[in-house]
Amino acid sequence: MDDIQTIECKPLLVDRELPGLREAVLQLVTKEHDVETPYGRVHCTVKGIPKGDRPVILTYHDIGLNHKTCWNTLFEHEDMAEIMQHFAVCHVDAPGQQEGANTLSTGYEYPSMDQLAETLPAVLKHFSLKSVIGLGIGAGAYILTRFALDYPNAVEGLVLININPCAEGWMNWAAHKLSGLTHAEPDMLISHLFGKDEIHRNHDLIATYRHHIINDMNQFNLHLFVKSYDSRRDLEIERPVPGINARTLKCPALLVVGDNSPAVDAVVECNTKLDPTKATLLKMADCGGMPQVDQPAKLTEAFKYFIQGMGYMPAASMTRLARSRTASGSSINSFEGNRSRSHTHEGTRSRSHTNEGRGRSHTTENPHGRSHTDTPMDTTANSNAEQAAAKSTEVSC
């Protein structure tokens, strides 16, 4: 038998030599999975290592997009690195919408919006995830909202861009039918994704996404996803009224829309249907239909505030947003909530919250324990509105 020489293996670098190196390496870990669900396979891309005590950020894209064309600009922005150090991310692609997708079989019945929401429990089970913070836009926002309504314990918070809670009206239905007859589905998708000003002025951006829709997406699969979204049901959410058990979101929600987005009216209407102690409407100035592409820095900071209000990332750096309260604004409790539950993590932070409300507060280096809504923002309060019944908070940036 030959002698085998063994050599003691030592790590090239340890954390005390380069603090944070291990976290940085784990953040770069990316794995792709095809997850079996009751409604077919769903392509998922996980970046980072899920932490047992924290939710994972779960994203869902809009029609005409996949997770890369929808979210890469945001997640590759330098300001997003701080969030990525604390959370793993799971990007979900709707069936057949991922990059390089094969054409779905002719016998495959494409899932409805409700059924697409029902695929998410299988995704969480596949990755052994206890809870998520949802980040969705358009159709993806609708799917995540439906999931949160049906599985409230699995969703700690939602960031909803361009959410439309209503079923498609007959005029839109007729317009989409005409688009199909004239083979103008790419034009319809561009009008869905971008505002009129963007379409007329930002020719490079529109050309990029038009090229993607026509050349990179599987057209057969895309048409099925668009048809599913056009056939969506009303979410049937209602603003809670004392004494009435209304169907609404139980988790904190940040509704985001650009002031030049085609979805402004729908998002504002959705805001009126949510619990004002848990919902906040963020209107982004000089912004079109895709804030994550148009203004990723501002959206990232808003996301940080939102996460901070849930009790995570208490020491996150903030610089940009300015807060404004309108006549429809409410007390500062919109992010925080009135409920409390206590929880500690590795002795480094504490937060109070309840399982039902998930409204949380946290401590920071500031001995007064400032919350995310107690940040350097210019606040104009309406004292009468503060004393009246709570209405939703509106943030401008």
Salt bridges, closest charged atoms under 4 A:
ASP15 OD2 - ARG22 NE 3.92
GLU32 OE1 - HIS43 NE2 3.08
ASP34 OD1 - HIS43 ND1 3.04
GLU36 OE2 - ARG41 NE 2.54
ASP53 OD2 - HIS345 ND1 2.69
ASP62 OD2 - HIS192 NE2 2.75
ASP79 OD2 - HIS77 ND1 3.96
ASP79 OD2 - ARG320 NH1 3.11
GLU82 OE1 - LYS304 NZ 2.74
ASP93 OD1 - HIS61 NE2 3.80
ASP93 OD2 - HIS67 ND1 2.90
GLU99 OE1 - LYS68 NZ 2.84
ASP114 OD1 - ARG146 NE 3.03
ASP114 OD2 - ARG233 NH2 2.69
ASP150 OD1 - ARG247 NH2 3.26
GLU156 OE1 - ARG360 NH2 2.52
GLU168 OE2 - HIS176 ND1 2.66
GLU185 OE2 - HIS223 ND1 3.10
ASP187 OD1 - ARG210 NH1 2.44
ASP216 OD2 - HIS212 ND1 3.62
ASP230 OD2 - HIS176 ND1 2.99
GLU269 OE2 - LYS273 NZ 3.58
GLU301 OE1 - ARG320 NH1 3.75
GLU346 OE1 - HIS345 NE2 3.61
GLU386 OE2 - ARG325 NE 3.51
